[in-house]
Amino acid sequence: MGATITTTPTADGGAMRPEDDVSVAKSSLGGDKAHDAESARVGGDVDIGETARVVDTQAERALCRKFDFRLLPVLAVMYLFNSLDKGNLGNAQTDGMSDDLGFAPGQYNLILGIFFVPYVLFAPPLAMLGKKFGPARVLPILMCAFGSMTLLTAAAKNFSGIFALRWFLGMSESAFFPLVIYYLTTFYRRGELARRLAIFYAASNIASAFSGLLAFGVFQIHSHLIDYPWRWLFIVEGTATVLFSLFAFWYLPASAAEAGFLNADEKALAYHRILVDSSSVVNEKFNLRESLKVFRRPTTYGFLLIEICLGVPLQGVQLFLPQIVQRLNYDKVKTNLFTVAPNITGAVMLLLLAFSSDLSRIRFPFIALGFAFTFIGFVIYATIQDVSSQIQWYNNNVAHEGERLTLTSVGVPLANLMGLVASNVFQTKDAPKYEPALITTAVFGAVGCLASVCLGAFMMFDNKRRNRRQGVNLTARDVPTLKLRDGPRVPEFRWFL
C-alpha cells in the first residue's frame, strides 16, 4: 500500500498537522475479527485498525541513518563532556584535592551532595524553557554554562569556592539530560530510541573511563604556572566543553522541519513517523496545566520509584569508583587507570541490553535484568545499569509531548538526587571496603528489579484486559500515538512493555 503524506507547516516552520489523506498500514486483528479490520471502531470514531507502521521501510531506514550520523555523534560528545564535568571531582580527590585546599572531615561529601539540590530544583523549569525556546538552542547554552563552572573550579582556593561552583554546576546541568531525551523523541520512533539512547548514554560510561585516562595524563603535568596538577583537569575539560558548545549551537537543527540535510519528502516522512509512533501532536506548544496531568496516573509513581532505585548505584559508581578502586592500594596513577575497565564493560552491557530491548520492543525484562546485574555487581564490587531502557520505557508510554518532558524532567533529576544517598553512605571511615555503602546500593538494585517486574506484569495484565473488553488483539505498536493524547483513559491505549 502506498502512503500519501500531506503536511502543513506553520508560519514559524515548527509544528505541522497532518491532513486527512495520511494513510497508514492496516494490521490484522486476528480470529473472526480480521474481516472487520477496516471498519472496527472503539470509543467513538477512532479506527483501531490503523497502526504505527510506515509502509516505505527503505525510506524510513535511510532517514534514520541520516539522523544517526548527523545528530547522535554531536549529542554523545555533548553528554560525554556533561559527564566529565560532573564526575571529575572524584579524580581530583585521588590527587589530594581535599588536603591541598584544607578540607575539614566531611566537607568533601558536602561538596558532592550540594550538586544535587539545584539539579533537582531547577530541572523542571529549565526543561520547560528548553521546550519553549527549543532544545537545539538551550542545550548548547546549558553546556557553555556548566563548562564555565568547571573552568572556574580550577581557580578555587578553598571549600567555600568549590561549594558555590558546584551549586551552579548542578543548576546548569539539571535540564541537560531531560532535554536531550525530549529532543531525540522528536526525531525517532518509540521502538528505535532505546538503542540510540544507549549509544548516547554509553558516552557517560566512556566519559568515566576517559576521565581516568585523562587524569592519568594530566597528573603528569608539572608547571610553575599551576600549584597543583589536579587544577589542570578542570582547565582542560572546562575549556573543551565551552568550545564544543559553540559548535553545537551552530550545528544542531531546531527540528526535523528545519533540518537543512533533509529534503521536502524526508521532512514529511519524519513528521509522519513521530505522529504515529511518538507524539500525539508534534511540536505542541507547552501547557503546564495539561502536562501536570501525567501525575494523576498511578503508573507514574511506579516509574519514579524505579528511577530512585536506579539513582543510588548509578551515582555511587560515578562519584566513588576511584575511591572504591583505591582499596587495591595502588598509587593515584594506577587507581585512575583501573577505573577504565569497569566503565567500558558497563557501556558494552548497556548497549547489548538496549539493542535487545529495541529489537524485541519490550522494555521491562531488560530493565529488571539490568537491576539484577547491579545487585550482583555490587555484591562482587562491580556494576551495570540499564539506564537508557528505563528512561525510554516511560517515554514510550506518554504520547503527550508536554507530559513526556515534565515526567522526564522530574524522573531524571530524582535519580540523580539519589547522589545525596550515595555521597553520604560512602564514608571515609568505612574505607577501603565501604561495606555499608555497597550493601545499601545492592538493596536498591534488588528493589528496582522487583519494582520493574511488578510494573511490567501490571501492564501485561492491563493490555490483556483491554483486548478482552474490545474483542481484539492489539499491542502498543498497533495504535498510532496521534490517538493517545489522553493516555490510558483512551480505550485503544496499550502499554508499551
N, C-alpha and C positions, 0 to 999 in steps of 0.2 A: 504494500500500500504506500502511496506517496504521501508526503506531508507538506501541505501548503501553510506557510507561516507568514502572517501579516502582522507587523508591529507598528505602533505609532509612537515615535519618540516625543518627549515633552520638549518645551522650548529650551530648557537648560541642558538637554541631552542626557538626562538622568533616567528616571523611571519611565517604563513603557508598559502599555497594556495590550494584550492580545485581542485581535478582532475575533469575530465568531467563526471564522473559517479555519482556525487552527485545528488540524486533525491529528489525532494521536492513535497509536496502535490499540487494538482491542484484545482483551485476554479472554481465554476460555474459562468459563466459570465452573465447568466440570459437571458430571452427572446429568440429570434430566433438566438442568438449568441452562445447558450450553446453547440450545436453540434460541433461548430468550435473551442472550447476552446483550444484543443491541438495544433491547427495549427495557432492560432491567432498571427499575427506579426505586430508590430507597430514600425516604426522608425528603419529600418534595421533588424538585426537578434535577437532582444530582444523578448522573448516569454512572453507576458503579462499573460499567464495562470499560470506561476509559481508564487507561493505565499511565504509568510514568515512563513508559518506554518510548524511545525515539527511533524512528524507522531507519534512517540513514546512519548506520553504525560506523561506517568508514569515515564519514564526515565528522562524526562525533569524536572518534578516536584521534583524528587529525587535529581537531580543535583542542582536545585535552593535551596533546603533545605540545601545542603552542603555549598553552598556559603553563605546562610543566617547565618548559625551557625559559620562558620569559619571566615567570613570577617566582617559582619555588626557590631557585638559587639565591635571588636577592633577599627574599624573606628569610631564608635559612641563615644567611650570613648576618642579617639584622638580629635574628634571635640568638645566634652564636655570641655576638657582642653583648646582647642583653644578659645572657647567662654569665659571660665572663665578668661583666661589670658588677653583677650581683654576688658572685661567688669568689672573687679574688681575695677577699679578706682572709679566708682560710689559708691560702698560700702565703700571704704576707705574715700571718701569725706564725707559720713554721720558720720564718726568717727572723723571728724575735721582735715583731712589731710592738707587742704589749710591753716588753721590757724596755725597748727604745723610747717609748712615749710615757713610760712610768704609770701604766695602768694599775689600779688597785685590784685586789681579788674580786672577781665577779663583773668587772667593768667590760671585759671583752664580750661576755654573754649579753650584757645590756646593749652593746653596740649592734650585735647580731639581731636582738629582739626588736629594737626600735624600728628597724626597717619595715616590719610587717604591719605596724599600726597605720601609717599613712597609705601603705599598699592596699589595705582593706577599705579604709575610709574613702579614698579618692578614686578607686577603680570604677564604681558605677557612674558617678557624674562625669568623669573624664571619658569613659566609654560612650556615654550618651552624646557628649560633644563631638566625639570621633565620628559617630554616625551622622550627626547634623552637618559637619563640615567635610566629611569624607575621610575614611581611614587611610587612603593613599597620601593625604596631606598631613594628617595628625600623627601617624606612625613615625615619619621621619623627624617631626618636631619633638616628639617624646624621646626619640633616640638621641637627638642632639642634646637634650636636657640631661638624660642620665649619663651620657658620655662626658658632659661638662662636670657633673658631680664627681665622676670617677677621676677626672683630671685634677680637680681641686683637692681630692683626698691626698694627692702626693705632697701638698703643701701643708697638711695638717700638722700641728705641733703638740697637740695634747688630746685627752679624752673628749673634751667638750667640742673641739673642732670636728673630729670624726663622727661624733654622736649627731651633730647638727647636719652634717653632709649625708649621713645615712638616712636621716628623715627625708630629706629632699630627693635622695636617690629612690627611696620607696615610693614617694609621690609620683615621680616621673616615670617609673616602671610599672605603676599599678595597672593602667589600662592597656598596656602594650600587647600582652598575650590575648586577652579577650578580643581586642580589635583585629588582631591577625586572624583569629579563628573566624570572626564575622566576615572579614574581607574575603577569606577563602570560600566561605559558603555562598558568596555571590558569583563565584566562577565555577564551582564544582557541584556535582550531584551528590546525594547522600551516600550512595554506595561507592563513591570514588574518594571520599575525603579522608578516611582513616589512614590509608597508606601514604597519601600526600602529607597529611598532618604528622604522620610518624617520621617521614623523611625530614620534615621541618623540625619536629621536636627532637629528632636524633642529634640535631645541631647542639642541643643542650648537653647531651652526653659527650659529644665530640668537644664541646667547649670545655667541659670539665676535664677531659683528657688533655686537651690542648693547653689548658691553664697550667697543668703540671709541667708540660714540656716548656711552655713559655717561662714559667717561674724558674725552671732549671737554667735556662739561658740567661734570664735577667739577673739572677742571683750571682752570676759570674762577673757582672759589671762592677768595676771599682773605679770611681771617679771622684775627684776633689769637688766636683760641682754638686754632688748629692751626698748627704751624710750617711744615708742607709740605703743598701741595694733594693730593699722592698719598695722604695718610692718609685723606682723605675718601672715597676709592674703597673702602677696606676697611670704613669705618664704615657707609656706605650699603648695600653689598652684604651685609655680615655681619648687620646689623640686619634687613634684609628677609628673609634666609634663616631666621633664628631665628623671626621672626613667622609665616612661612608654614609652618614645620614644626609649629607648634602647631595650625594649621588642618588640616593633613594628618593629624595624629594623630587628630583628631576625625572627619574626613571619610571616610577610606579604609575600605572593608569588608574584614573579615578573609578572606572567601571568598565565592564565589557563593551558598553555602548560607546565609550570614549577611548577604547584601546586602538591606537594607531596601527598596530600589527594585525588587525582583523579587517576583512572586507565586509561589505554590507550583509552578505548571506551568512557569514560566520557570526556576525553580531546578532542577527535574528535567531540563529540556532542557539547561540549562547543564552539569549534571553528565554527562549522556549524551554531549554533544559532546566533552568532554575525554576521556572514557573511550575513545571510538572513534577519536579523531584528535589525541591529545596525550600522555596518560599511560596506563601500563598499570594503575596503581592510583591513584585520585585522592586527594590529601591523605595520601599514605602517610607513616607515621612514619619519620623519618630514621634510617638504619642505616649507619654509617661503613664497615663491612666490605663490605656489599653495594655501596655507592656507589663504592668504590675499584676495583671490577671494571671500570669503564669504561677504566682504563689498561691493561687486558690486550688491548685491541683495537688493531691497528696503525693503523687509520684515525684514532684519537685523536691520534696524533703528527703525522699529516698536517694535521689541523685546527689543532694548536698551532703548526706551522711557518707556516701561513698567518697566524695571529694575530701571530707575531713579525714577519713581513714587513709586516703592516698597521700595527704599532705605531710604527715609525720615521717614516713620513710623517705619520701622524696626530699624534703628539706633536711632531714638528718644526713643523707648522703651528700647533698650539695654543700652543706655548711661544715660538715665534720669529717668527711672522708680523709683529708690529710692528717687530721689528728688521730683517727682510728688506725691508719696505716703506721703511724709513729710507734705503735706498740711493738713493731718489729725491731725497734732500736737501731734503725739506720739513720744516717745523717740527713740533713734537710734536703740535700740534692736527690738522694735515692728515694726519700719519702715522697717527694713530689713526682718523681718518675713512676713510682709504683702505684700512683692513682690512675695511671693511664689505662691499664688493662681492665679494671672493673668497669670503667665508663664505656670503653669500646665494646665489651661484652654486653653491657646493658643496651647499647644502641642496636647491636645486632639482634638481640632477642626482641626488642621493641619493634623492629621492622618485620621480623617473622610473624609476630602476633598480629600486627596491624594489617599486613598483606593478607594473612589468612582470614581475618575478620572481614575485610572488604570483599574478598572473593566469595565468601560464604554468605555475605550480607547479614551476618549475625554478630552482635557485639558482646552480650553479657558473658558467654562462656569464656571468651578470651580475656575479658576483664577479670573474671574470677581466677583464671589461671595465672594472670599477672600478679594478683594479690597472693596467690599460693606460693609463687616463686619468691615474692617479697618476704613472706613469713619464713619460708625455709632458708632464704638467703641470709636473713638477719640472725637466724639461729647459727648458721655456719659462717657468718661475717661477710656476707656479700649481699647484693640486692639487684632486683629488676623491677621496674614499674611500667605498667602498660597505660601510660598517661593518655596517649592520643585516642585510644578506643573509648575510654571513659568520657572524655570531653566530647567526642563525636557522638557518643550514644545519646546524650540528652539533646544535643543539637539536631540529631536526626529525627527526634520526636517532637520538635517545635517548629511549625511551619511559619509562624508569625515572626517577621524579622525583628521587631522591637522586643518581643518576649524572649527570643533567642539570645539577643545581645544582652538583655537585662539579666537573664539567668547565668549566662557565661561570665558577666562582669561581677556577679556575686560568687559563683562557684569557684572560679579560678583563684581569686584572692582568698577565699575561705580555705582552700587547700594550702595556699602559701602562708596564711595566718597560723597554720599548724607549725610553722617555723618557730613560733613562740614556745610551743611544747618542746620541739627538738632542741632549741637553744637553751632550755632550762633543764632538760633531762640529761644532756651531755655535760656533766660537771667535771671540772678538773680533778676533783678529789677522787673520782671514780676511774681515772686513767691508771693503767693503759687499757684495761679491758672494757670499761664502760658498760658493765653488765646491766645495771638498771635501765640504761638508755636502750640497749639492744633488746631487752625483754619487752619494754614498753612499745618499741617500734614493731616488734614481731606481733604483739597483740593487736595493734591497729591493722596490720596486714591480714590477720585472721578474721577480724570483724568485717573488714572491707570485702573479703572473699565471700563471707556469709551474706552480707547485705546485697552484693551483686547477684548472687544465686536467687535470693528471695525476690528481688525486684524483677529479675528476668522471668522467674516462674509465674509471678502475678501477671506479667504482660502476655505470656503464652496463654494462660488461662483466660484472660480477658479477650484476647483475639479469637479464641475458640468460641467463647460465649457470644461474641458479636456475629461470628459466622453462623452459628446455630440460629440466632434470632432472625437473621436476614435470609437464611437458606442458601448461602453462597460459600465459596471457599476462597477468600481474599487474603493477601498479605500486604504489608506496607508498600511494596513496590507496585501493587496493582491500583493504587489510588493516587491521582495527581495531587500534589501539595497545594495547588491553587484552590482545592475544595476544602482544605483543612485549616482555615484561618482560626476557627474556634476550637481546634484541638479535639480532645476526647468527647466533647459534647456532640460532635458530628457523628451520626450513626455509621458513616463509612470509614471513620478513623480506624486504622490498625497500627499497633505499636511496632516500631522498628526495633526488633530484638537485638 
